[in-house]
Amino acid sequence: MSRFVRQLIGTMVAFAAWPAAGHAQAPAIPRTTAGKPDLNGIWQTLGTANYDLEPHVARAALAMRPGPVVPVPAKEVVALGAVGAVPSGLGVVVGGTIPYRAEALAKKKDNQAHWLTRDPEVKCYLPGVPRATYLPFPFQIFQSDQAFFIAYEYDGAVRNIYLKDPGPPQIDTWMGQSVGRWDGDTFVVLAGGFNDGSWFDRAGNHHSEALTVEERYTMTGPDHIQYEATITDSLTFTRPWTIRMPLYRHVNPDARLGQFKCVEFVEELMYGHLRKTPIKQEKP
């Protein structure tokens, strides 16, 4: 047998000993003393879902106005330049398109045209669910066998996820009421009791007070969670629809939540006109 043939056979044997890609062993995930996946930690999304859940191209601004040839950014955002532009995104809606009812789609388009004055994020209102998850801010999960709590950096928002159903929500709120349970290794949260004030993104995607959200948190590795949220609102959509995206753990040893309690940041926007002597607004 020639030297070349012996080397070829040795190489083939070595490759054959490698595990097939489709059968590679999944990385181990951390678990609690009760054997459940340990979701404790600081997490964050990457992407452009907060601009628009649906696929979208890059454009000059969210708020536009007619120009001499093509639309141009609204005068309120001209000075922001590229900072006020919208990056492109592949979208996170399973199937690509949100199934609006006709009248609700018209409202969405009107919201988008009036984004600057209507988006709850601009006014620092609480973000609602699921938007709190994919805002460009981290959040921290605190998990034990008896409790599950999420603290969000944005606006100091928090969610106490009940592990025993307390019954129907007593009032509608921005963050709603959430009840969680384990489905195998997936933590499932059913959230309801929302008001109709929050949006899903900056593109004007909205809902009614009939909204319910089923979230699914599935660890796919020690530092990754596959996040899914199924939205149901028969007053706004023709059927339930789902968004899906990965969450990434902050692995730096000094990771911690900062504070972005933005209420005081929007006082001038909300109440500046009530000053005895309002500050004169310069033209862009």
Phi, psi and omega per residue, in radians:
M1 nan 2.286 -3.082
S2 -1.254 2.801 3.132
R3 -1.070 -0.688 -3.131
F4 -1.079 -0.785 -3.124
V5 -1.123 -0.712 3.130
R6 -1.087 -0.710 3.118
Q7 -1.154 -0.684 3.142
L8 -1.120 -0.772 3.138
I9 -1.116 -0.705 3.124
G10 -1.092 -0.712 3.116
T11 -1.129 -0.749 -3.141
M12 -1.109 -0.692 3.115
V13 -1.127 -0.709 -3.140
A14 -1.106 -0.769 3.119
F15 -1.128 -0.670 -3.122
A16 -1.132 -0.452 -3.120
A17 -1.356 -0.292 3.128
W18 -1.238 2.504 3.085
P19 -1.203 2.510 3.096
A20 -1.078 2.520 -3.085
A21 -1.009 -0.665 -3.103
G22 -1.302 -0.194 -3.125
H23 -2.048 0.285 3.112
A24 -1.099 2.489 -3.099
Q25 -1.198 2.298 3.138
A26 -1.176 2.493 3.139
P27 -1.115 2.527 -3.136
A28 -1.176 2.502 3.096
I29 -1.926 2.594 3.130
P30 -1.199 2.554 -3.114
R31 -2.297 2.684 3.089
T32 -1.396 3.057 3.106
T33 -1.122 -0.363 3.103
A34 -1.520 -0.032 3.094
G35 1.593 0.009 3.135
K36 -1.492 2.666 3.046
P37 -0.942 2.385 -3.097
D38 -1.635 1.830 -3.095
L39 -1.611 0.039 -3.134
N40 -0.982 2.382 3.089
G41 2.515 3.139 3.112
I42 -1.795 2.222 -3.025
W43 -2.195 2.785 3.126
Q44 -2.807 2.623 3.066
T45 -1.611 2.845 2.961
L46 -2.184 2.393 3.127
G47 2.417 -2.955 -3.038
T48 -2.090 0.408 -3.091
A49 -1.035 -0.579 -3.115
N50 -1.223 -0.388 3.023
Y51 -1.302 -0.810 -3.077
D52 -2.906 2.163 3.126
L53 -1.161 -0.521 -3.091
E54 -1.534 2.820 3.081
P55 -0.996 2.425 -3.108
H56 -2.675 2.660 3.113
V57 -1.621 2.825 3.054
A58 -1.161 2.505 3.095
R59 -2.603 2.935 -2.960
A60 -1.166 -0.551 -3.113
A61 -2.930 2.854 3.029
L62 -1.292 -0.680 -3.141
A63 -1.790 2.087 -3.096
M64 -2.095 2.885 3.055
R65 -2.497 2.775 3.139
P66 -1.066 2.422 3.092
G67 -2.050 3.125 -3.108
P68 -1.127 -0.486 3.125
V69 -2.182 -0.953 3.122
V70 -2.238 2.856 3.095
P71 -1.010 2.567 3.121
V72 -2.201 2.842 -3.134
P73 -1.025 2.539 3.083
A74 -1.030 2.643 -3.032
K75 -1.054 -0.484 -3.124
E76 -1.203 -0.338 -3.088
V77 -2.075 0.065 -3.124
V78 -0.984 -0.761 -3.059
A79 -1.159 -0.303 3.139
L80 -1.312 -0.365 3.117
G81 0.974 -2.298 -3.106
A82 -1.158 -0.426 3.121
V83 -1.126 -0.538 3.136
G84 -1.574 0.058 -3.118
A85 -1.376 2.932 -3.104
V86 -1.926 2.112 3.072
P87 -1.304 2.704 3.130
S88 -1.268 2.807 3.126
G89 -2.686 2.530 3.133
L90 -1.373 -0.232 -3.135
G91 1.547 2.741 3.140
V92 -2.167 0.089 3.128
V93 -1.400 2.161 3.092
V94 -1.143 2.103 -3.047
G95 1.676 -0.249 2.994
G96 1.650 -0.554 -2.989
T97 -2.236 2.400 3.073
I98 -1.371 2.215 -3.043
P99 -1.461 1.306 -3.119
Y100 -1.281 2.604 2.829
R101 -1.263 2.716 -3.001
A102 -0.997 -0.810 -3.101
E103 -1.216 -0.556 3.110
A104 -1.263 -0.589 3.080
L105 -1.145 -0.679 3.096
A106 -1.093 -0.685 3.106
K107 -1.152 -0.684 3.107
K108 -1.035 -0.802 -3.130
K109 -1.128 -0.637 3.110
D110 -1.217 -0.682 3.054
N111 -1.023 -0.771 -3.101
Q112 -1.100 -0.683 3.135
A113 -1.184 -0.419 -3.121
H114 -2.039 0.588 -3.071
W115 -0.921 -0.762 -3.040
L116 -1.056 -0.576 -3.076
T117 -1.786 -0.139 -3.056
R118 -2.027 -0.491 -3.044
D119 -1.065 2.126 3.134
P120 -1.049 -0.477 3.132
E121 -1.129 -0.648 3.137
V122 -1.042 -0.605 -3.075
K123 -1.665 0.102 3.124
C124 1.101 0.584 2.984
Y125 -1.339 2.778 3.120
L126 -1.036 2.513 -2.920
P127 -1.367 -0.344 -3.077
G128 1.358 -3.111 -3.121
V129 -2.121 2.285 0.205
P130 -1.662 0.074 -3.005
R131 -0.997 -0.555 -3.140
A132 -0.967 -0.506 -3.057
T133 -1.272 -0.652 -3.015
Y134 -1.978 0.284 2.875
L135 -1.089 2.741 -3.087
P136 -1.370 0.849 3.129
F137 -2.420 2.580 3.090
P138 -1.330 2.905 3.031
F139 -2.503 2.763 -3.072
Q140 -2.104 2.326 3.079
I141 -1.754 2.274 3.037
F142 -2.008 2.038 -3.016
Q143 -2.259 2.353 2.958
S144 -2.442 -3.106 3.122
D145 -1.211 -0.366 -3.071
Q146 -1.925 -0.152 -3.039
A147 -2.642 2.742 3.088
F148 -2.568 2.124 -3.013
F149 -2.426 2.440 3.105
I150 -2.153 2.222 3.056
A151 -1.968 2.232 -3.126
Y152 -1.837 2.462 3.118
E153 -1.173 -0.677 -3.087
Y154 -1.164 2.133 2.992
D155 1.068 0.244 -3.120
G156 1.120 0.428 -3.107
A157 -1.171 2.532 3.115
V158 -2.451 2.743 3.043
R159 -2.434 2.173 2.980
N160 -1.675 1.931 -3.108
I161 -1.514 1.881 3.139
Y162 -1.155 2.396 3.059
L163 -1.696 -0.152 2.984
K164 -2.211 2.244 -3.051
D165 -1.113 2.062 3.135
P166 -1.458 -0.003 -3.072
G167 1.749 -3.110 -3.079
P168 -1.046 2.559 3.077
P169 -1.051 2.474 -3.120
Q170 -1.344 -0.552 3.106
I171 -2.482 2.808 3.043
D172 -1.493 2.391 -3.104
T173 -2.393 2.995 -3.139
W174 -1.127 -0.725 -3.076
M175 -1.705 -0.112 3.066
G176 1.182 -2.946 3.076
Q177 -2.062 2.365 -3.049
S178 -2.154 2.379 3.101
V179 -2.213 2.241 -3.064
G180 -2.014 2.730 3.076
R181 -2.710 2.829 3.090
W182 -1.690 2.311 3.003
D183 -2.042 1.545 -2.994
G184 1.146 -2.144 3.119
D185 -1.676 0.173 3.132
T186 -1.863 2.259 3.065
F187 -1.560 2.105 -3.060
V188 -1.917 2.263 -3.136
V189 -2.132 2.213 3.034
L190 -1.838 2.060 -3.086
A191 -2.023 2.406 3.110
G192 -2.712 -2.969 -3.135
G193 1.271 0.651 -3.128
F194 -1.618 2.640 2.857
N195 -1.427 -3.140 -3.086
D196 -1.771 0.349 -3.024
G197 -1.493 -0.453 -3.053
S198 -1.426 2.762 3.023
W199 -1.961 2.879 3.065
F200 -1.510 -0.372 -3.081
D201 -2.929 -3.053 -3.140
R202 -1.433 -0.081 -3.105
A203 -1.528 0.110 3.089
G204 1.559 0.105 3.106
N205 -1.176 2.256 -2.895
H206 -2.362 -3.106 -3.140
H207 -2.705 3.066 3.073
S208 -1.907 -3.104 3.101
E209 -1.256 -0.083 3.094
A210 -1.467 0.027 -3.071
L211 -1.072 2.354 2.854
T212 -2.276 2.592 -3.106
V213 -2.291 2.222 3.007
E214 -1.860 2.011 3.135
E215 -1.776 2.555 3.094
R216 -2.291 2.121 3.128
Y217 -1.928 1.945 -3.101
T218 -2.167 2.031 3.110
M219 -1.254 2.233 3.092
T220 -1.878 -0.042 3.130
G221 -3.059 3.062 -3.086
P222 -1.102 -0.408 -3.081
D223 -2.222 0.365 -3.121
H224 -2.403 2.440 3.036
I225 -2.176 2.309 2.963
Q226 -1.523 2.042 -3.085
Y227 -1.839 2.282 3.055
E228 -2.275 2.515 3.047
A229 -2.403 2.151 3.104
T230 -1.805 2.129 -3.060
I231 -1.739 2.247 3.081
T232 -2.206 2.189 3.131
D233 -2.810 1.655 -3.034
S234 -1.199 -0.291 3.115
L235 -1.412 -0.321 -3.046
T236 -2.043 -0.580 -3.032
F237 -2.148 2.676 -3.113
T238 -1.376 -0.300 -3.131
R239 -2.851 2.860 3.025
P240 -1.118 2.632 3.111
W241 -2.510 2.793 -2.951
T242 -2.239 2.480 2.951
I243 -1.949 2.663 -3.090
R244 -2.551 2.354 3.130
M245 -2.843 2.723 3.061
P246 -1.485 2.618 2.990
L247 -1.940 2.487 -3.075
Y248 -2.047 2.328 3.121
R249 -1.379 2.443 2.971
H250 -1.319 2.011 -3.041
V251 -1.763 -0.122 3.098
N252 -1.113 2.398 -2.986
P253 -1.104 -0.403 -3.141
D254 -1.778 0.378 -3.133
A255 -1.070 2.407 3.076
R256 -2.845 2.787 3.097
L257 -1.324 2.402 2.958
G258 -1.560 -2.942 3.097
Q259 -2.078 2.254 3.019
F260 -2.329 1.133 3.111
K261 -1.496 1.566 -2.870
C262 -1.490 0.042 -3.114
V263 -0.971 -0.806 -3.118
E264 -1.191 -0.373 -3.133
F265 -1.279 -0.360 -3.077
V266 -1.900 0.209 -3.130
E267 -1.065 -0.715 3.139
E268 -1.144 -0.721 3.114
L269 -1.083 -0.783 -3.017
M270 -1.419 -0.677 -2.959
Y271 -2.203 0.030 -3.096
G272 -1.024 -0.558 -3.115
H273 -1.234 -0.193 -3.129
L274 -1.564 -0.084 3.079
R275 -1.007 2.610 3.052
K276 -1.052 -0.674 3.033
T277 -2.212 1.577 -3.103
P278 -0.998 2.557 3.078
I279 -1.206 2.302 -3.137
K280 -1.216 2.241 -3.127
Q281 -1.514 2.186 3.106
E282 -1.353 2.532 3.102
K283 -1.313 2.420 3.112
P284 -1.045 nan nan
